[in-house]
Each structure stands twice: as structure tokens, then as C-alpha cells.
Amino acid sequence: MKTTHFSITGLVQGVGYRAWLYKKAGMLGVSGWCKNNADGSVEAVVTGEPEKVDALLMAAQQGPACAEVDSIRLLEDVPEEKGAFRIEY
């Protein structure tokens, strides 16, 4: 299993990015969470088979049609997440 903690910057709030990420994570069968940050970024932690986590990271670089992703920055290591992927508030 692989766990990745990352931050997405750009036009990623108010465009359905979290809902899109939630759906994509469900399709890939990974667990974890995502949330909006006060600085306008979206933060996420994803745990799953390495190739599925990597696939979600690759897809996250594009995001939904209305989003404009500037960058994805990997953050510090975090404990493995279990259970369904969720949106945190």
C-alpha cells in the first residue's frame, strides 16, 4: 500500500474539484480524504495500491473541466488512511 499527501493549487475551489476527486477516488478504489484550505488550495491524502494512487495523482493534475490546476505539491508522510474516500469540511 502507498499513502500520498498532496496539495493542489490553482482554480480548484468553487469548480467541483473535491466532488470530482471523490468520484475519481471511488472509481479507483482508494481511501483517504480531501478538503478545501483557506489559501484556496485543495489538500488530499490517498491510500491504495501504488499504481492506483499514482493514477489519481496523474488525473488530479488535470482535474474537472472547470478547474485550472497550477501545481501539485507532495507534502509530508502521513499514516495510512482506511475506509471510503471522503470530503472533509
PDB file of N, CA, C and O in Angstrom:
ATOM      1  N   MET A   1       0.836  -1.185   0.000  1.00  0.00           N
ATOM      2  CA  MET A   1       0.000   0.000   0.000  1.00  0.00           C
ATOM      3  C   MET A   1       0.876   1.241   0.000  1.00  0.00           C
ATOM      4  O   MET A   1       1.991   1.245   0.522  1.00  0.00           O
ATOM      5  N   LYS A   2       0.338   2.293  -0.601  1.00  0.00           N
ATOM      6  CA  LYS A   2       1.054   3.561  -0.694  1.00  0.00           C
ATOM      7  C   LYS A   2       0.129   4.664  -0.189  1.00  0.00           C
ATOM      8  O   LYS A   2      -1.066   4.666  -0.485  1.00  0.00           O
ATOM      9  N   THR A   3       0.685   5.596   0.571  1.00  0.00           N
ATOM     10  CA  THR A   3      -0.066   6.756   1.029  1.00  0.00           C
ATOM     11  C   THR A   3       0.636   8.012   0.562  1.00  0.00           C
ATOM     12  O   THR A   3       1.845   8.160   0.746  1.00  0.00           O
ATOM     13  N   THR A   4      -0.122   8.924  -0.047  1.00  0.00           N
ATOM     14  CA  THR A   4       0.424  10.179  -0.539  1.00  0.00           C
ATOM     15  C   THR A   4      -0.425  11.334  -0.022  1.00  0.00           C
ATOM     16  O   THR A   4      -1.654  11.290  -0.071  1.00  0.00           O
ATOM     17  N   HIS A   5       0.247  12.360   0.470  1.00  0.00           N
ATOM     18  CA  HIS A   5      -0.388  13.581   0.972  1.00  0.00           C
ATOM     19  C   HIS A   5       0.020  14.698   0.028  1.00  0.00           C
ATOM     20  O   HIS A   5       1.213  14.925  -0.173  1.00  0.00           O
ATOM     21  N   PHE A   6      -0.947  15.404  -0.559  1.00  0.00           N
ATOM     22  CA  PHE A   6      -0.593  16.418  -1.542  1.00  0.00           C
ATOM     23  C   PHE A   6      -1.531  17.611  -1.499  1.00  0.00           C
ATOM     24  O   PHE A   6      -2.627  17.542  -0.943  1.00  0.00           O
ATOM     25  N   SER A   7      -1.082  18.704  -2.095  1.00  0.00           N
ATOM     26  CA  SER A   7      -1.832  19.949  -2.174  1.00  0.00           C
ATOM     27  C   SER A   7      -1.927  20.361  -3.641  1.00  0.00           C
ATOM     28  O   SER A   7      -0.942  20.318  -4.378  1.00  0.00           O
ATOM     29  N   ILE A   8      -3.135  20.761  -4.050  1.00  0.00           N
ATOM     30  CA  ILE A   8      -3.377  21.176  -5.429  1.00  0.00           C
ATOM     31  C   ILE A   8      -3.664  22.675  -5.415  1.00  0.00           C
ATOM     32  O   ILE A   8      -4.533  23.132  -4.672  1.00  0.00           O
ATOM     33  N   THR A   9      -2.942  23.441  -6.230  1.00  0.00           N
ATOM     34  CA  THR A   9      -3.166  24.882  -6.300  1.00  0.00           C
ATOM     35  C   THR A   9      -3.659  25.276  -7.685  1.00  0.00           C
ATOM     36  O   THR A   9      -3.502  24.539  -8.659  1.00  0.00           O
ATOM     37  N   GLY A  10      -4.251  26.444  -7.740  1.00  0.00           N
ATOM     38  CA  GLY A  10      -4.822  26.967  -8.981  1.00  0.00           C
ATOM     39  C   GLY A  10      -6.278  27.296  -8.747  1.00  0.00           C
ATOM     40  O   GLY A  10      -6.677  27.585  -7.619  1.00  0.00           O
ATOM     41  N   LEU A  11      -7.074  27.254  -9.794  1.00  0.00           N
ATOM     42  CA  LEU A  11      -8.516  27.454  -9.668  1.00  0.00           C
ATOM     43  C   LEU A  11      -9.126  26.091  -9.358  1.00  0.00           C
ATOM     44  O   LEU A  11      -9.572  25.376 -10.255  1.00  0.00           O
ATOM     45  N   VAL A  12      -9.136  25.745  -8.071  1.00  0.00           N
ATOM     46  CA  VAL A  12      -9.577  24.416  -7.653  1.00  0.00           C
ATOM     47  C   VAL A  12     -10.677  24.463  -6.595  1.00  0.00           C
ATOM     48  O   VAL A  12     -11.128  23.416  -6.131  1.00  0.00           O
ATOM     49  N   GLN A  13     -11.109  25.649  -6.212  1.00  0.00           N
ATOM     50  CA  GLN A  13     -12.239  25.782  -5.300  1.00  0.00           C
ATOM     51  C   GLN A  13     -13.387  26.457  -6.035  1.00  0.00           C
ATOM     52  O   GLN A  13     -13.184  27.385  -6.818  1.00  0.00           O
ATOM     53  N   GLY A  14     -14.601  25.972  -5.767  1.00  0.00           N
ATOM     54  CA  GLY A  14     -15.778  26.531  -6.415  1.00  0.00           C
ATOM     55  C   GLY A  14     -16.011  26.016  -7.822  1.00  0.00           C
ATOM     56  O   GLY A  14     -16.848  26.553  -8.547  1.00  0.00           O
ATOM     57  N   VAL A  15     -15.282  24.984  -8.216  1.00  0.00           N
ATOM     58  CA  VAL A  15     -15.412  24.420  -9.567  1.00  0.00           C
ATOM     59  C   VAL A  15     -15.711  22.918  -9.546  1.00  0.00           C
ATOM     60  O   VAL A  15     -15.628  22.259 -10.583  1.00  0.00           O
ATOM     61  N   GLY A  16     -16.057  22.373  -8.375  1.00  0.00           N
ATOM     62  CA  GLY A  16     -16.380  20.952  -8.271  1.00  0.00           C
ATOM     63  C   GLY A  16     -15.173  20.040  -8.171  1.00  0.00           C
ATOM     64  O   GLY A  16     -15.279  18.839  -8.419  1.00  0.00           O
ATOM     65  N   TYR A  17     -14.009  20.607  -7.804  1.00  0.00           N
ATOM     66  CA  TYR A  17     -12.792  19.790  -7.763  1.00  0.00           C
ATOM     67  C   TYR A  17     -12.884  18.683  -6.716  1.00  0.00           C
ATOM     68  O   TYR A  17     -12.543  17.535  -7.005  1.00  0.00           O
ATOM     69  N   ARG A  18     -13.341  19.010  -5.494  1.00  0.00           N
ATOM     70  CA  ARG A  18     -13.420  17.977  -4.451  1.00  0.00           C
ATOM     71  C   ARG A  18     -14.394  16.867  -4.835  1.00  0.00           C
ATOM     72  O   ARG A  18     -14.094  15.689  -4.644  1.00  0.00           O
ATOM     73  N   ALA A  19     -15.559  17.232  -5.375  1.00  0.00           N
ATOM     74  CA  ALA A  19     -16.534  16.223  -5.790  1.00  0.00           C
ATOM     75  C   ALA A  19     -15.962  15.346  -6.903  1.00  0.00           C
ATOM     76  O   ALA A  19     -16.172  14.133  -6.923  1.00  0.00           O
ATOM     77  N   TRP A  20     -15.243  15.970  -7.819  1.00  0.00           N
ATOM     78  CA  TRP A  20     -14.608  15.224  -8.906  1.00  0.00           C
ATOM     79  C   TRP A  20     -13.555  14.257  -8.346  1.00  0.00           C
ATOM     80  O   TRP A  20     -13.484  13.100  -8.761  1.00  0.00           O
ATOM     81  N   LEU A  21     -12.737  14.743  -7.398  1.00  0.00           N
ATOM     82  CA  LEU A  21     -11.696  13.906  -6.801  1.00  0.00           C
ATOM     83  C   LEU A  21     -12.314  12.745  -6.023  1.00  0.00           C
ATOM     84  O   LEU A  21     -11.810  11.622  -6.065  1.00  0.00           O
ATOM     85  N   TYR A  22     -13.398  13.020  -5.320  1.00  0.00           N
ATOM     86  CA  TYR A  22     -14.134  11.997  -4.585  1.00  0.00           C
ATOM     87  C   TYR A  22     -14.617  10.893  -5.536  1.00  0.00           C
ATOM     88  O   TYR A  22     -14.452   9.706  -5.259  1.00  0.00           O
ATOM     89  N   LYS A  23     -15.210  11.301  -6.648  1.00  0.00           N
ATOM     90  CA  LYS A  23     -15.710  10.330  -7.630  1.00  0.00           C
ATOM     91  C   LYS A  23     -14.563   9.529  -8.236  1.00  0.00           C
ATOM     92  O   LYS A  23     -14.657   8.309  -8.363  1.00  0.00           O
ATOM     93  N   LYS A  24     -13.483  10.208  -8.611  1.00  0.00           N
ATOM     94  CA  LYS A  24     -12.329   9.535  -9.213  1.00  0.00           C
ATOM     95  C   LYS A  24     -11.721   8.532  -8.230  1.00  0.00           C
ATOM     96  O   LYS A  24     -11.369   7.417  -8.615  1.00  0.00           O
ATOM     97  N   ALA A  25     -11.599   8.930  -6.961  1.00  0.00           N
ATOM     98  CA  ALA A  25     -11.055   8.035  -5.934  1.00  0.00           C
ATOM     99  C   ALA A  25     -11.926   6.799  -5.775  1.00  0.00           C
ATOM    100  O   ALA A  25     -11.416   5.689  -5.620  1.00  0.00           O
ATOM    101  N   GLY A  26     -13.234   6.991  -5.815  1.00  0.00           N
ATOM    102  CA  GLY A  26     -14.156   5.857  -5.723  1.00  0.00           C
ATOM    103  C   GLY A  26     -14.008   4.904  -6.898  1.00  0.00           C
ATOM    104  O   GLY A  26     -14.051   3.686  -6.726  1.00  0.00           O
ATOM    105  N   MET A  27     -13.833   5.459  -8.089  1.00  0.00           N
ATOM    106  CA  MET A  27     -13.651   4.630  -9.282  1.00  0.00           C
ATOM    107  C   MET A  27     -12.365   3.809  -9.195  1.00  0.00           C
ATOM    108  O   MET A  27     -12.307   2.678  -9.676  1.00  0.00           O
ATOM    109  N   LEU A  28     -11.330   4.395  -8.572  1.00  0.00           N
ATOM    110  CA  LEU A  28     -10.043   3.701  -8.462  1.00  0.00           C
ATOM    111  C   LEU A  28      -9.973   2.792  -7.243  1.00  0.00           C
ATOM    112  O   LEU A  28      -9.085   1.944  -7.158  1.00  0.00           O
ATOM    113  N   GLY A  29     -10.898   2.955  -6.294  1.00  0.00           N
ATOM    114  CA  GLY A  29     -10.913   2.116  -5.102  1.00  0.00           C
ATOM    115  C   GLY A  29      -9.847   2.470  -4.083  1.00  0.00           C
ATOM    116  O   GLY A  29      -9.319   1.591  -3.402  1.00  0.00           O
ATOM    117  N   VAL A  30      -9.525   3.768  -3.974  1.00  0.00           N
ATOM    118  CA  VAL A  30      -8.554   4.213  -2.975  1.00  0.00           C
ATOM    119  C   VAL A  30      -9.300   4.852  -1.812  1.00  0.00           C
ATOM    120  O   VAL A  30     -10.455   5.253  -1.955  1.00  0.00           O
ATOM    121  N   SER A  31      -8.643   4.946  -0.663  1.00  0.00           N
ATOM    122  CA  SER A  31      -9.242   5.581   0.501  1.00  0.00           C
ATOM    123  C   SER A  31      -8.516   6.876   0.799  1.00  0.00           C
ATOM    124  O   SER A  31      -7.479   7.170   0.205  1.00  0.00           O
ATOM    125  N   GLY A  32      -9.069   7.652   1.726  1.00  0.00           N
ATOM    126  CA  GLY A  32      -8.442   8.908   2.109  1.00  0.00           C
ATOM    127  C   GLY A  32      -9.437  10.022   2.248  1.00  0.00           C
ATOM    128  O   GLY A  32     -10.602   9.781   2.563  1.00  0.00           O
ATOM    129  N   TRP A  33      -8.996  11.247   2.016  1.00  0.00           N
ATOM    130  CA  TRP A  33      -9.854  12.417   2.180  1.00  0.00           C
ATOM    131  C   TRP A  33      -9.332  13.582   1.356  1.00  0.00           C
ATOM    132  O   TRP A  33      -8.188  13.578   0.904  1.00  0.00           O
ATOM    133  N   CYS A  34     -10.193  14.582   1.167  1.00  0.00           N
ATOM    134  CA  CYS A  34      -9.792  15.843   0.547  1.00  0.00           C
ATOM    135  C   CYS A  34     -10.554  16.970   1.218  1.00  0.00           C
ATOM    136  O   CYS A  34     -11.648  16.764   1.744  1.00  0.00           O
ATOM    137  N   LYS A  35      -9.974  18.164   1.199  1.00  0.00           N
ATOM    138  CA  LYS A  35     -10.632  19.313   1.805  1.00  0.00           C
ATOM    139  C   LYS A  35     -10.115  20.599   1.169  1.00  0.00           C
ATOM    140  O   LYS A  35      -9.015  20.636   0.617  1.00  0.00           O
ATOM    141  N   ASN A  36     -10.926  21.654   1.253  1.00  0.00           N
ATOM    142  CA  ASN A  36     -10.508  22.978   0.841  1.00  0.00           C
ATOM    143  C   ASN A  36      -9.672  23.600   1.952  1.00  0.00           C
ATOM    144  O   ASN A  36      -9.954  23.391   3.132  1.00  0.00           O
ATOM    145  N   ASN A  37      -8.658  24.353   1.587  1.00  0.00           N
ATOM    146  CA  ASN A  37      -7.855  25.108   2.549  1.00  0.00           C
ATOM    147  C   ASN A  37      -8.140  26.590   2.393  1.00  0.00           C
ATOM    148  O   ASN A  37      -8.583  27.037   1.334  1.00  0.00           O
ATOM    149  N   ALA A  38      -7.885  27.351   3.448  1.00  0.00           N
ATOM    150  CA  ALA A  38      -8.150  28.796   3.453  1.00  0.00           C
ATOM    151  C   ALA A  38      -7.350  29.540   2.383  1.00  0.00           C
ATOM    152  O   ALA A  38      -7.766  30.610   1.938  1.00  0.00           O
ATOM    153  N   ASP A  39      -6.215  28.990   1.969  1.00  0.00           N
ATOM    154  CA  ASP A  39      -5.377  29.663   0.967  1.00  0.00           C
ATOM    155  C   ASP A  39      -5.852  29.431  -0.472  1.00  0.00           C
ATOM    156  O   ASP A  39      -5.201  29.881  -1.414  1.00  0.00           O
ATOM    157  N   GLY A  40      -6.977  28.735  -0.650  1.00  0.00           N
ATOM    158  CA  GLY A  40      -7.516  28.482  -1.984  1.00  0.00           C
ATOM    159  C   GLY A  40      -7.094  27.161  -2.592  1.00  0.00           C
ATOM    160  O   GLY A  40      -7.535  26.817  -3.688  1.00  0.00           O
ATOM    161  N   SER A  41      -6.249  26.416  -1.904  1.00  0.00           N
ATOM    162  CA  SER A  41      -5.804  25.114  -2.404  1.00  0.00           C
ATOM    163  C   SER A  41      -6.755  24.012  -1.944  1.00  0.00           C
ATOM    164  O   SER A  41      -7.603  24.228  -1.078  1.00  0.00           O
ATOM    165  N   VAL A  42      -6.602  22.845  -2.527  1.00  0.00           N
ATOM    166  CA  VAL A  42      -7.284  21.638  -2.075  1.00  0.00           C
ATOM    167  C   VAL A  42      -6.200  20.688  -1.589  1.00  0.00           C
ATOM    168  O   VAL A  42      -5.187  20.494  -2.261  1.00  0.00           O
ATOM    169  N   GLU A  43      -6.415  20.101  -0.428  1.00  0.00           N
ATOM    170  CA  GLU A  43      -5.454  19.162   0.170  1.00  0.00           C
ATOM    171  C   GLU A  43      -6.075  17.774   0.169  1.00  0.00           C
ATOM    172  O   GLU A  43      -7.283  17.631   0.357  1.00  0.00           O
ATOM    173  N   ALA A  44      -5.256  16.750  -0.043  1.00  0.00           N
ATOM    174  CA  ALA A  44      -5.770  15.383  -0.063  1.00  0.00           C
ATOM    175  C   ALA A  44      -4.741  14.406   0.478  1.00  0.00           C
ATOM    176  O   ALA A  44      -3.533  14.626   0.390  1.00  0.00           O
ATOM    177  N   VAL A  45      -5.255  13.322   1.038  1.00  0.00           N
ATOM    178  CA  VAL A  45      -4.456  12.167   1.429  1.00  0.00           C
ATOM    179  C   VAL A  45      -5.103  10.962   0.762  1.00  0.00           C
ATOM    180  O   VAL A  45      -6.316  10.774   0.854  1.00  0.00           O
ATOM    181  N   VAL A  46      -4.299  10.151   0.094  1.00  0.00           N
ATOM    182  CA  VAL A  46      -4.812   8.996  -0.643  1.00  0.00           C
ATOM    183  C   VAL A  46      -3.994   7.764  -0.289  1.00  0.00           C
ATOM    184  O   VAL A  46      -2.764   7.805  -0.298  1.00  0.00           O
ATOM    185  N   THR A  47      -4.679   6.667   0.023  1.00  0.00           N
ATOM    186  CA  THR A  47      -4.030   5.390   0.313  1.00  0.00           C
ATOM    187  C   THR A  47      -4.625   4.320  -0.599  1.00  0.00           C
ATOM    188  O   THR A  47      -5.839   4.243  -0.788  1.00  0.00           O
ATOM    189  N   GLY A  48      -3.739   3.496  -1.159  1.00  0.00           N
ATOM    190  CA  GLY A  48      -4.199   2.397  -2.001  1.00  0.00           C
ATOM    191  C   GLY A  48      -3.031   1.699  -2.650  1.00  0.00           C
ATOM    192  O   GLY A  48      -1.873   1.925  -2.298  1.00  0.00           O
ATOM    193  N   GLU A  49      -3.348   0.854  -3.599  1.00  0.00           N
ATOM    194  CA  GLU A  49      -2.298   0.190  -4.355  1.00  0.00           C
ATOM    195  C   GLU A  49      -1.495   1.269  -5.080  1.00  0.00           C
ATOM    196  O   GLU A  49      -2.076   2.214  -5.612  1.00  0.00           O
ATOM    197  N   PRO A  50      -0.170   1.140  -5.107  1.00  0.00           N
ATOM    198  CA  PRO A  50       0.673   2.200  -5.676  1.00  0.00           C
ATOM    199  C   PRO A  50       0.251   2.685  -7.054  1.00  0.00           C
ATOM    200  O   PRO A  50       0.267   3.889  -7.309  1.00  0.00           O
ATOM    201  N   GLU A  51      -0.123   1.782  -7.942  1.00  0.00           N
ATOM    202  CA  GLU A  51      -0.493   2.207  -9.287  1.00  0.00           C
ATOM    203  C   GLU A  51      -1.805   2.990  -9.292  1.00  0.00           C
ATOM    204  O   GLU A  51      -1.996   3.858 -10.144  1.00  0.00           O
ATOM    205  N   LYS A  52      -2.710   2.699  -8.357  1.00  0.00           N
ATOM    206  CA  LYS A  52      -3.976   3.432  -8.274  1.00  0.00           C
ATOM    207  C   LYS A  52      -3.762   4.821  -7.677  1.00  0.00           C
ATOM    208  O   LYS A  52      -4.374   5.790  -8.125  1.00  0.00           O
ATOM    209  N   VAL A  53      -2.894   4.921  -6.664  1.00  0.00           N
ATOM    210  CA  VAL A  53      -2.568   6.228  -6.089  1.00  0.00           C
ATOM    211  C   VAL A  53      -1.894   7.095  -7.150  1.00  0.00           C
ATOM    212  O   VAL A  53      -2.216   8.275  -7.292  1.00  0.00           O
ATOM    213  N   ASP A  54      -0.963   6.508  -7.888  1.00  0.00           N
ATOM    214  CA  ASP A  54      -0.282   7.247  -8.962  1.00  0.00           C
ATOM    215  C   ASP A  54      -1.259   7.686 -10.048  1.00  0.00           C
ATOM    216  O   ASP A  54      -1.138   8.787 -10.585  1.00  0.00           O
ATOM    217  N   ALA A  55      -2.229   6.828 -10.373  1.00  0.00           N
ATOM    218  CA  ALA A  55      -3.230   7.178 -11.388  1.00  0.00           C
ATOM    219  C   ALA A  55      -4.077   8.356 -10.921  1.00  0.00           C
ATOM    220  O   ALA A  55      -4.417   9.229 -11.720  1.00  0.00           O
ATOM    221  N   LEU A  56      -4.424   8.389  -9.623  1.00  0.00           N
ATOM    222  CA  LEU A  56      -5.201   9.508  -9.108  1.00  0.00           C
ATOM    223  C   LEU A  56      -4.377  10.794  -9.136  1.00  0.00           C
ATOM    224  O   LEU A  56      -4.900  11.857  -9.470  1.00  0.00           O
ATOM    225  N   LEU A  57      -3.111  10.705  -8.793  1.00  0.00           N
ATOM    226  CA  LEU A  57      -2.242  11.886  -8.855  1.00  0.00           C
ATOM    227  C   LEU A  57      -2.130  12.418 -10.279  1.00  0.00           C
ATOM    228  O   LEU A  57      -2.166  13.629 -10.494  1.00  0.00           O
ATOM    229  N   MET A  58      -1.999  11.537 -11.232  1.00  0.00           N
ATOM    230  CA  MET A  58      -1.917  11.957 -12.636  1.00  0.00           C
ATOM    231  C   MET A  58      -3.217  12.640 -13.065  1.00  0.00           C
ATOM    232  O   MET A  58      -3.189  13.686 -13.714  1.00  0.00           O
ATOM    233  N   ALA A  59      -4.346  12.048 -12.701  1.00  0.00           N
ATOM    234  CA  ALA A  59      -5.638  12.637 -13.056  1.00  0.00           C
ATOM    235  C   ALA A  59      -5.839  13.973 -12.351  1.00  0.00           C
ATOM    236  O   ALA A  59      -6.430  14.891 -12.920  1.00  0.00           O
ATOM    237  N   ALA A  60      -5.354  14.090 -11.117  1.00  0.00           N
ATOM    238  CA  ALA A  60      -5.510  15.316 -10.334  1.00  0.00           C
ATOM    239  C   ALA A  60      -4.808  16.500 -10.982  1.00  0.00           C
ATOM    240  O   ALA A  60      -5.183  17.648 -10.741  1.00  0.00           O
ATOM    241  N   GLN A  61      -3.803  16.238 -11.795  1.00  0.00           N
ATOM    242  CA  GLN A  61      -3.104  17.317 -12.491  1.00  0.00           C
ATOM    243  C   GLN A  61      -4.009  18.002 -13.511  1.00  0.00           C
ATOM    244  O   GLN A  61      -3.793  19.167 -13.846  1.00  0.00           O
ATOM    245  N   GLN A  62      -5.007  17.296 -14.000  1.00  0.00           N
ATOM    246  CA  GLN A  62      -5.972  17.857 -14.944  1.00  0.00           C
ATOM    247  C   GLN A  62      -7.198  18.373 -14.207  1.00  0.00           C
ATOM    248  O   GLN A  62      -7.615  19.513 -14.410  1.00  0.00           O
ATOM    249  N   GLY A  63      -7.778  17.535 -13.349  1.00  0.00           N
ATOM    250  CA  GLY A  63      -8.980  17.910 -12.621  1.00  0.00           C
ATOM    251  C   GLY A  63     -10.206  17.963 -13.506  1.00  0.00           C
ATOM    252  O   GLY A  63     -10.154  17.548 -14.664  1.00  0.00           O
ATOM    253  N   PRO A  64     -11.322  18.474 -12.972  1.00  0.00           N
ATOM    254  CA  PRO A  64     -12.547  18.578 -13.760  1.00  0.00           C
ATOM    255  C   PRO A  64     -12.438  19.683 -14.800  1.00  0.00           C
ATOM    256  O   PRO A  64     -11.502  20.483 -14.769  1.00  0.00           O
ATOM    257  N   ALA A  65     -13.384  19.725 -15.711  1.00  0.00           N
ATOM    258  CA  ALA A  65     -13.332  20.647 -16.845  1.00  0.00           C
ATOM    259  C   ALA A  65     -13.206  22.117 -16.439  1.00  0.00           C
ATOM    260  O   ALA A  65     -12.516  22.877 -17.118  1.00  0.00           O
ATOM    261  N   CYS A  66     -13.847  22.532 -15.360  1.00  0.00           N
ATOM    262  CA  CYS A  66     -13.833  23.950 -14.962  1.00  0.00           C
ATOM    263  C   CYS A  66     -12.596  24.336 -14.155  1.00  0.00           C
ATOM    264  O   CYS A  66     -12.364  25.523 -13.928  1.00  0.00           O
ATOM    265  N   ALA A  67     -11.807  23.377 -13.723  1.00  0.00           N
ATOM    266  CA  ALA A  67     -10.631  23.663 -12.897  1.00  0.00           C
ATOM    267  C   ALA A  67      -9.445  24.077 -13.755  1.00  0.00           C
ATOM    268  O   ALA A  67      -9.356  23.736 -14.935  1.00  0.00           O
ATOM    269  N   GLU A  68      -8.540  24.820 -13.134  1.00  0.00           N
ATOM    270  CA  GLU A  68      -7.259  25.167 -13.751  1.00  0.00           C
ATOM    271  C   GLU A  68      -6.172  24.866 -12.726  1.00  0.00           C
ATOM    272  O   GLU A  68      -5.886  25.691 -11.858  1.00  0.00           O
ATOM    273  N   VAL A  69      -5.570  23.690 -12.825  1.00  0.00           N
ATOM    274  CA  VAL A  69      -4.553  23.264 -11.869  1.00  0.00           C
ATOM    275  C   VAL A  69      -3.219  23.908 -12.221  1.00  0.00           C
ATOM    276  O   VAL A  69      -2.721  23.757 -13.336  1.00  0.00           O
ATOM    277  N   ASP A  70      -2.646  24.630 -11.257  1.00  0.00           N
ATOM    278  CA  ASP A  70      -1.319  25.217 -11.442  1.00  0.00           C
ATOM    279  C   ASP A  70      -0.226  24.242 -11.044  1.00  0.00           C
ATOM    280  O   ASP A  70       0.760  24.069 -11.760  1.00  0.00           O
ATOM    281  N   SER A  71      -0.414  23.598  -9.876  1.00  0.00           N
ATOM    282  CA  SER A  71       0.615  22.665  -9.410  1.00  0.00           C
ATOM    283  C   SER A  71       0.054  21.683  -8.399  1.00  0.00           C
ATOM    284  O   SER A  71      -0.979  21.916  -7.771  1.00  0.00           O
ATOM    285  N   ILE A  72       0.771  20.580  -8.265  1.00  0.00           N
ATOM    286  CA  ILE A  72       0.510  19.609  -7.208  1.00  0.00           C
ATOM    287  C   ILE A  72       1.815  19.451  -6.446  1.00  0.00           C
ATOM    288  O   ILE A  72       2.861  19.136  -7.013  1.00  0.00           O
ATOM    289  N   ARG A  73       1.720  19.682  -5.140  1.00  0.00           N
ATOM    290  CA  ARG A  73       2.907  19.616  -4.294  1.00  0.00           C
ATOM    291  C   ARG A  73       2.736  18.468  -3.306  1.00  0.00           C
ATOM    292  O   ARG A  73       1.737  18.401  -2.590  1.00  0.00           O
ATOM    293  N   LEU A  74       3.723  17.560  -3.268  1.00  0.00           N
ATOM    294  CA  LEU A  74       3.689  16.467  -2.308  1.00  0.00           C
ATOM    295  C   LEU A  74       4.048  17.014  -0.935  1.00  0.00           C
ATOM    296  O   LEU A  74       4.969  17.820  -0.798  1.00  0.00           O
ATOM    297  N   LEU A  75       3.308  16.564   0.087  1.00  0.00           N
ATOM    298  CA  LEU A  75       3.514  17.009   1.456  1.00  0.00           C
ATOM    299  C   LEU A  75       4.114  15.877   2.277  1.00  0.00           C
ATOM    300  O   LEU A  75       4.423  14.812   1.742  1.00  0.00           O
ATOM    301  N   GLU A  76       4.277  16.105   3.561  1.00  0.00           N
ATOM    302  CA  GLU A  76       4.922  15.120   4.434  1.00  0.00           C
ATOM    303  C   GLU A  76       4.162  13.795   4.455  1.00  0.00           C
ATOM    304  O   GLU A  76       2.993  13.720   4.079  1.00  0.00           O
ATOM    305  N   ASP A  77       4.865  12.752   4.909  1.00  0.00           N
ATOM    306  CA  ASP A  77       4.239  11.437   5.036  1.00  0.00           C
ATOM    307  C   ASP A  77       3.160  11.488   6.107  1.00  0.00           C
ATOM    308  O   ASP A  77       3.268  12.234   7.081  1.00  0.00           O
ATOM    309  N   VAL A  78       2.141  10.701   5.918  1.00  0.00           N
ATOM    310  CA  VAL A  78       1.041  10.616   6.873  1.00  0.00           C
ATOM    311  C   VAL A  78       0.678   9.153   7.070  1.00  0.00           C
ATOM    312  O   VAL A  78       1.024   8.307   6.246  1.00  0.00           O
ATOM    313  N   PRO A  79      -0.026   8.851   8.173  1.00  0.00           N
ATOM    314  CA  PRO A  79      -0.452   7.466   8.373  1.00  0.00           C
ATOM    315  C   PRO A  79      -1.403   7.014   7.274  1.00  0.00           C
ATOM    316  O   PRO A  79      -2.114   7.822   6.677  1.00  0.00           O
ATOM    317  N   GLU A  80      -1.404   5.729   7.023  1.00  0.00           N
ATOM    318  CA  GLU A  80      -2.294   5.137   6.028  1.00  0.00           C
ATOM    319  C   GLU A  80      -3.746   5.429   6.374  1.00  0.00           C
ATOM    320  O   GLU A  80      -4.138   5.333   7.537  1.00  0.00           O
ATOM    321  N   GLU A  81      -4.538   5.782   5.384  1.00  0.00           N
ATOM    322  CA  GLU A  81      -5.967   6.041   5.557  1.00  0.00           C
ATOM    323  C   GLU A  81      -6.749   4.786   5.196  1.00  0.00           C
ATOM    324  O   GLU A  81      -6.453   4.126   4.200  1.00  0.00           O
ATOM    325  N   LYS A  82      -7.733   4.466   5.998  1.00  0.00           N
ATOM    326  CA  LYS A  82      -8.578   3.300   5.731  1.00  0.00           C
ATOM    327  C   LYS A  82     -10.014   3.752   5.557  1.00  0.00           C
ATOM    328  O   LYS A  82     -10.397   4.823   6.028  1.00  0.00           O
ATOM    329  N   GLY A  83     -10.798   2.946   4.890  1.00  0.00           N
ATOM    330  CA  GLY A  83     -12.208   3.261   4.695  1.00  0.00           C
ATOM    331  C   GLY A  83     -12.443   3.997   3.391  1.00  0.00           C
ATOM    332  O   GLY A  83     -11.536   4.168   2.576  1.00  0.00           O
ATOM    333  N   ALA A  84     -13.672   4.425   3.215  1.00  0.00           N
ATOM    334  CA  ALA A  84     -14.056   5.094   1.976  1.00  0.00           C
ATOM    335  C   ALA A  84     -13.415   6.476   1.888  1.00  0.00           C
ATOM    336  O   ALA A  84     -13.162   7.121   2.906  1.00  0.00           O
ATOM    337  N   PHE A  85     -13.158   6.920   0.669  1.00  0.00           N
ATOM    338  CA  PHE A  85     -12.647   8.282   0.428  1.00  0.00           C
ATOM    339  C   PHE A  85     -13.744   9.253   0.830  1.00  0.00           C
ATOM    340  O   PHE A  85     -14.918   9.013   0.546  1.00  0.00           O
ATOM    341  N   ARG A  86     -13.373  10.355   1.493  1.00  0.00           N
ATOM    342  CA  ARG A  86     -14.370  11.289   1.973  1.00  0.00           C
ATOM    343  C   ARG A  86     -13.953  12.730   1.738  1.00  0.00           C
ATOM    344  O   ARG A  86     -12.769  13.029   1.581  1.00  0.00           O
ATOM    345  N   ILE A  87     -14.927  13.609   1.716  1.00  0.00           N
ATOM    346  CA  ILE A  87     -14.676  15.040   1.652  1.00  0.00           C
ATOM    347  C   ILE A  87     -14.792  15.567   3.080  1.00  0.00           C
ATOM    348  O   ILE A  87     -15.785  15.319   3.765  1.00  0.00           O
ATOM    349  N   GLU A  88     -13.768  16.294   3.521  1.00  0.00           N
ATOM    350  CA  GLU A  88     -13.797  16.874   4.860  1.00  0.00           C
ATOM    351  C   GLU A  88     -14.115  18.354   4.766  1.00  0.00           C
ATOM    352  O   GLU A  88     -13.792  19.010   3.775  1.00  0.00           O
ATOM    353  N   TYR A  89     -14.746  18.870   5.800  1.00  0.00           N
ATOM    354  CA  TYR A  89     -15.119  20.280   5.832  1.00  0.00           C
ATOM    355  C   TYR A  89     -14.461  20.984   6.995  1.00  0.00           C
ATOM    356  O   TYR A  89     -14.660  22.184   7.184  1.00  0.00           O
TER     357      TYR A  89
END
